């Protein structure tokens, strides 16, 4: 009796294969969970640092606002003092103006503009400088080129 050869094909739905696939998926999800948890811890640390920085910035901002308020008050005070000083200066100039005018009249320059004291060596007047051409200074005329011609009609008139 011969036994028929049974061909066995690989079963497509074996329970062991399904269990192995589920274990692989579980390991992948656990790795993703660990990665996400690490990112969560890092984000929490970053948030804590940023919150501390925010608190510092808010404290510095409050301090800066206080400084600005103080400087604004000082500026207003100094502006009021400046206006008062300008008013006092204008009043003093108004009172002093007659005295300054009297002093200017007493010490006025009375020399006519056409006269000049030239008794000092440094104040000696200078004579005008005569500027002439070399031809006029030496008493000569311009040089004329004859280009080899001896005809007087060819020469330019001097």
PASEBA-1860 file (N, C-alpha, C; in nm, 3 decimals):
! residues 158
1> XXXXXXXX> 0.083/-0.114/0.000/0.000/0.000/0.000/0.089/0.123/0.000 ~ 0.058/0.198/-0.083/0.140/0.316/-0.090/0.062/0.434/-0.036 ~ 0.133/0.508/0.032/0.070/0.626/0.090/0.083/0.740/-0.011 ~ -0.023/0.803/-0.028/-0.011/0.915/-0.121/0.077/1.026/-0.060 ~ 0.151/1.078/-0.143/0.238/1.186/-0.096/0.152/1.309/-0.067 ~ 0.164/1.351/0.052/0.085/1.467/0.092/0.175/1.590/0.083 ~ 0.129/1.669/0.007/0.206/1.792/-0.004/0.150/1.889/0.098 ~ 0.237/1.930/0.177/0.196/2.027/0.277/0.248/2.163/0.237
9> XXXXXXXX> 0.164/2.256/0.231/0.205/2.393/0.205/0.213/2.466/0.339 ~ 0.285/2.572/0.339/0.299/2.647/0.462/0.165/2.710/0.495 ~ 0.118/2.687/0.614/-0.011/2.745/0.648/0.002/2.896/0.660 ~ -0.097/2.961/0.616/-0.093/3.105/0.613/-0.130/3.167/0.747 ~ -0.202/3.104/0.824/-0.249/3.164/0.949/-0.212/3.074/1.065 ~ -0.087/3.080/1.101/-0.046/3.003/1.217/-0.049/3.093/1.339 ~ -0.084/3.043/1.450/-0.095/3.120/1.573/0.042/3.169/1.619 ~ 0.144/3.090/1.602/0.278/3.128/1.647/0.327/3.248/1.567
17> XXXXXXXX> 0.296/3.250/1.438/0.337/3.364/1.355/0.265/3.492/1.400 ~ 0.138/3.478/1.430/0.061/3.593/1.475/0.114/3.645/1.608 ~ 0.150/3.553/1.700/0.204/3.592/1.830/0.338/3.665/1.810 ~ 0.424/3.613/1.721/0.554/3.677/1.695/0.535/3.817/1.636 ~ 0.440/3.829/1.544/0.413/3.961/1.485/0.362/4.058/1.592 ~ 0.273/4.013/1.678/0.222/4.101/1.784/0.332/4.139/1.883 ~ 0.424/4.045/1.914/0.535/4.078/2.004/0.627/4.183/1.940 ~ 0.651/4.170/1.809/0.734/4.267/1.739/0.667/4.406/1.741
25> XXXXXXXX> 0.536/4.408/1.718/0.463/4.534/1.723/0.467/4.593/1.863 ~ 0.456/4.509/1.965/0.462/4.555/2.104/0.599/4.616/2.134 ~ 0.706/4.549/2.087/0.840/4.603/2.110/0.858/4.737/2.039 ~ 0.806/4.747/1.917/0.815/4.874/1.844/0.739/4.985/1.917 ~ 0.621/4.951/1.967/0.542/5.052/2.039/0.608/5.090/2.171 ~ 0.672/4.991/2.236/0.744/5.022/2.361/0.862/5.115/2.333 ~ 0.932/5.091/2.222/1.045/5.178/2.186/0.995/5.319/2.154 ~ 0.883/5.327/2.082/0.826/5.457/2.052/0.780/5.528/2.180
33> XXXXXXXX> 0.725/5.450/2.273/0.679/5.506/2.400/0.798/5.558/2.481 ~ 0.906/5.483/2.484/1.026/5.527/2.556/1.081/5.655/2.493 ~ 1.083/5.659/2.359/1.131/5.779/2.289/1.041/5.899/2.319 ~ 0.909/5.876/2.313/0.815/5.984/2.341/0.826/6.030/2.486 ~ 0.850/5.935/2.577/0.865/5.970/2.718/0.992/6.056/2.738 ~ 1.099/6.018/2.668/1.223/6.099/2.674/1.200/6.239/2.621 ~ 1.125/6.248/2.510/1.093/6.379/2.456/1.007/6.459/2.553 ~ 0.915/6.391/2.620/0.829/6.457/2.718/0.912/6.511/2.834
41> XXXXXXXX> 1.006/6.432/2.882/1.093/6.477/2.992/1.176/6.597/2.945 ~ 1.232/6.589/2.823/1.311/6.701/2.769/1.225/6.825/2.754 ~ 1.103/6.808/2.706/1.013/6.922/2.690/0.979/6.982/2.827 ~ 0.960/6.899/2.927/0.930/6.949/3.062/1.048/7.029/3.115 ~ 1.171/6.980/3.091/1.290/7.055/3.135/1.298/7.189/3.062 ~ 1.273/7.187/2.932/1.277/7.309/2.853/1.171/7.407/2.901 ~ 1.053/7.356/2.930/0.945/7.443/2.980/0.984/7.504/3.114 ~ 1.046/7.426/3.202/1.087/7.478/3.332/1.192/7.589/3.314
49> XXXXXXXX> 1.288/7.567/3.223/1.390/7.669/3.197/1.326/7.795/3.140 ~ 1.234/7.777/3.044/1.169/7.893/2.983/1.083/7.968/3.083 ~ 1.017/7.896/3.175/0.938/7.963/3.278/1.027/8.045/3.371 ~ 1.145/7.990/3.404/1.239/8.065/3.489/1.289/8.190/3.415 ~ 1.320/8.173/3.285/1.362/8.289/3.205/1.251/8.393/3.197 ~ 1.127/8.348/3.182/1.014/8.439/3.176/0.999/8.518/3.306 ~ 1.019/8.449/3.417/1.011/8.518/3.547/1.121/8.623/3.558 ~ 1.243/8.590/3.512/1.353/8.687/3.514/1.321/8.806/3.426
57> XXXXXXXX> 1.267/8.779/3.308/1.235/8.888/3.215/1.127/8.977/3.273 ~ 1.028/8.918/3.336/0.922/8.998/3.396/0.976/9.084/3.510 ~ 1.069/9.028/3.589/1.128/9.106/3.699/1.210/9.222/3.644 ~ 1.289/9.193/3.539/1.370/9.300/3.479/1.282/9.405/3.413 ~ 1.173/9.362/3.353/1.081/9.457/3.290/1.019/9.548/3.395 ~ 0.979/9.491/3.508/0.921/9.573/3.615/1.024/9.673/3.667 ~ 1.149/9.627/3.681/1.255/9.716/3.726/1.279/9.828/3.624 ~ 1.279/9.792/3.495/1.301/9.892/3.390/1.186/9.993/3.387
65> XXXXXXXX> 1.064/9.946/3.405/0.950/10.038/3.408/0.962/10.135/3.525 ~ 1.009/10.086/3.638/1.028/10.172/3.755/1.135/10.277/3.727 ~ 1.244/10.235/3.660/1.351/10.329/3.626/1.298/10.434/3.529 ~ 1.217/10.392/3.432/1.162/10.486/3.334/1.072/10.587/3.403 ~ 0.992/10.542/3.496/0.904/10.634/3.569/0.986/10.735/3.648 ~ 1.093/10.688/3.714/1.179/10.780/3.790/1.249/10.879/3.698 ~ 1.299/10.830/3.585/1.367/10.919/3.490/1.270/11.021/3.430 ~ 1.148/10.978/3.405/1.048/11.071/3.353/1.018/11.181/3.455
73> XXXXXXXX> 1.007/11.144/3.582/0.982/11.244/3.686/1.102/11.340/3.696 ~ 1.225/11.285/3.690/1.344/11.370/3.694/1.348/11.464/3.574 ~ 1.313/11.413/3.457/1.313/11.496/3.336/1.212/11.610/3.348 ~ 1.096/11.581/3.401/0.995/11.686/3.420/1.046/11.792/3.519 ~ 1.111/11.746/3.626/1.166/11.842/3.724/1.273/11.929/3.660 ~ 1.365/11.864/3.586/1.474/11.939/3.523/1.420/12.035/3.416 ~ 1.316/11.996/3.346/1.257/12.084/3.245/1.196/12.206/3.311 ~ 1.128/12.185/3.423/1.071/12.299/3.496/1.181/12.391/3.546
81> XXXXXXXX> 1.291/12.334/3.598/1.403/12.414/3.645/1.465/12.492/3.529 ~ 1.478/12.429/3.412/1.534/12.495/3.295/1.448/12.613/3.252 ~ 1.319/12.593/3.249/1.228/12.702/3.211/1.238/12.818/3.310 ~ 1.248/12.785/3.437/1.262/12.891/3.539/1.395/12.964/3.521 ~ 1.503/12.889/3.494/1.634/12.952/3.473/1.632/13.042/3.348 ~ 1.564/12.999/3.243/1.554/13.081/3.122/1.476/13.210/3.151 ~ 1.371/13.198/3.229/1.293/13.317/3.264/1.379/13.413/3.348 ~ 1.455/13.357/3.442/1.543/13.441/3.525/1.651/13.508/3.439
89> XXXXXXXX> 1.706/13.434/3.343/1.808/13.489/3.255/1.751/13.601/3.169 ~ 1.632/13.582/3.116/1.570/13.687/3.035/1.546/13.813/3.118 ~ 1.503/13.796/3.243/1.481/13.913/3.331/1.613/13.982/3.361 ~ 1.719/13.906/3.386/1.850/13.964/3.415/1.904/14.037/3.293 ~ 1.886/13.980/3.174/1.932/14.047/3.052/1.855/14.177/3.028 ~ 1.726/14.175/3.058/1.648/14.298/3.043/1.697/14.406/3.139 ~ 1.735/14.370/3.261/1.786/14.467/3.357/1.926/14.514/3.319 ~ 2.005/14.426/3.261/2.143/14.457/3.229/2.159/14.530/3.095
97> XXXXXXXX> 2.060/14.527/3.010/2.070/14.585/2.875/2.108/14.733/2.877 ~ 2.050/14.819/2.961/2.092/14.961/2.960/2.238/14.979/2.997 ~ 2.288/14.900/3.091/2.427/14.911/3.132/2.521/14.867/3.020 ~ 2.484/14.759/2.950/2.566/14.713/2.839/2.568/14.815/2.726 ~ 2.455/14.879/2.700/2.449/14.981/2.595/2.534/15.101/2.633 ~ 2.530/15.143/2.759/2.610/15.257/2.804/2.758/15.225/2.795 ~ 2.797/15.104/2.832/2.937/15.065/2.822/2.982/15.059/2.676 ~ 2.899/15.009/2.589/2.933/15.003/2.446/2.950/15.143/2.389
105> XXXXXXXX> 2.863/15.236/2.429/2.875/15.374/2.382/3.001/15.440/2.437 ~ 3.036/15.410/2.562/3.155/15.471/2.622/3.282/15.418/2.558 ~ 3.285/15.295/2.517/3.406/15.234/2.459/3.396/15.219/2.308 ~ 3.320/15.304/2.244/3.302/15.292/2.099/3.430/15.330/2.026 ~ 3.453/15.269/1.912/3.568/15.301/1.827/3.534/15.428/1.750 ~ 3.617/15.532/1.766/3.585/15.661/1.705/3.679/15.697/1.590 ~ 3.767/15.609/1.548/3.859/15.638/1.439/3.784/15.625/1.308 ~ 3.795/15.723/1.221/3.727/15.711/1.092/3.784/15.593/1.014
113> XXXXXXXX> 3.703/15.530/0.932/3.751/15.410/0.863/3.858/15.440/0.759 ~ 3.874/15.564/0.713/3.974/15.593/0.610/4.112/15.610/0.668 ~ 4.127/15.625/0.797/4.257/15.645/0.859/4.300/15.516/0.928 ~ 4.430/15.492/0.921/4.484/15.372/0.984/4.619/15.406/1.043 ~ 4.639/15.367/1.168/4.766/15.392/1.235/4.867/15.291/1.183 ~ 4.970/15.341/1.114/5.069/15.251/1.057/5.207/15.280/1.116 ~ 5.209/15.330/1.238/5.337/15.360/1.301/5.411/15.232/1.340 ~ 5.344/15.127/1.369/5.409/15.000/1.404/5.457/14.932/1.277
121> XXXXXXXX> 5.568/14.860/1.288/5.626/14.793/1.172/5.531/14.688/1.113 ~ 5.460/14.617/1.201/5.370/14.512/1.155/5.251/14.568/1.078 ~ 5.221/14.696/1.101/5.105/14.756/1.036/5.141/14.839/0.913 ~ 5.262/14.827/0.864/5.302/14.904/0.747/5.221/14.859/0.626 ~ 5.176/14.954/0.549/5.100/14.923/0.429/5.195/14.872/0.322 ~ 5.147/14.787/0.239/5.229/14.735/0.130/5.191/14.804/0.001 ~ 5.290/14.818/-0.087/5.265/14.881/-0.217/5.207/14.776/-0.310 ~ 5.128/14.817/-0.407/5.075/14.718/-0.501/5.188/14.656/-0.582
129> XXXXXXXX> 5.173/14.533/-0.616/5.274/14.460/-0.692/5.240/14.474/-0.839 ~ 5.342/14.520/-0.917/5.321/14.538/-1.060/5.341/14.402/-1.128 ~ 5.239/14.356/-1.198/5.246/14.228/-1.267/5.239/14.255/-1.416 ~ 5.343/14.215/-1.489/5.345/14.231/-1.635/5.393/14.102/-1.698 ~ 5.375/14.094/-1.827/5.426/13.977/-1.898/5.576/13.991/-1.916 ~ 5.644/13.884/-1.943/5.789/13.889/-1.964/5.823/13.972/-2.088 ~ 5.741/13.966/-2.191/5.768/14.044/-2.313/5.769/14.193/-2.280 ~ 5.668/14.234/-2.202/5.661/14.377/-2.166/5.774/14.414/-2.069
137> XXXXXXXX> 5.806/14.327/-1.976/5.909/14.357/-1.877/6.046/14.366/-1.942 ~ 6.073/14.283/-2.041/6.204/14.282/-2.106/6.208/14.367/-2.232 ~ 6.096/14.419/-2.275/6.090/14.504/-2.392/6.112/14.429/-2.522 ~ 6.066/14.307/-2.530/6.081/14.229/-2.653/5.944/14.194/-2.705 ~ 5.936/14.151/-2.831/5.809/14.111/-2.889/5.801/13.960/-2.900 ~ 5.692/13.911/-2.951/5.679/13.766/-2.964/5.770/13.714/-3.075 ~ 5.810/13.592/-3.065/5.895/13.528/-3.166/5.804/13.481/-3.278 ~ 5.842/13.516/-3.405/5.762/13.479/-3.521/5.841/13.379/-3.602
145> XXXXXXXX> 5.778/13.272/-3.638/5.846/13.172/-3.721/5.823/13.209/-3.867 ~ 5.928/13.209/-3.945/5.916/13.246/-4.085/5.903/13.127/-4.177 ~ 5.925/13.010/-4.126/5.916/12.887/-4.205/6.003/12.896/-4.330 ~ 6.118/12.959/-4.319/6.211/12.967/-4.431/6.180/13.076/-4.531 ~ 6.078/13.155/-4.511/6.041/13.260/-4.606/6.112/13.388/-4.570 ~ 6.156/13.460/-4.668/6.219/13.590/-4.647/6.130/13.701/-4.696 ~ 6.009/13.668/-4.744/5.917/13.766/-4.797/5.849/13.837/-4.681 ~ 5.857/13.972/-4.669/5.795/14.044/-4.559/5.644/14.035/-4.562
153> XXXXXX> 5.583/14.011/-4.676/5.436/13.999/-4.681/5.391/13.871/-4.611 ~ 5.479/13.774/-4.603/5.444/13.647/-4.538/5.447/13.659/-4.386 ~ 5.524/13.753/-4.334/5.537/13.768/-4.190/5.416/13.841/-4.131 ~ 5.368/13.802/-4.014/5.256/13.872/-3.953/5.298/14.010/-3.906 ~ 5.206/14.103/-3.911/5.235/14.240/-3.871/5.245/14.246/-3.720 ~ 5.341/14.320/-3.672/5.363/14.327/-3.528/5.287/14.442/-3.466
END
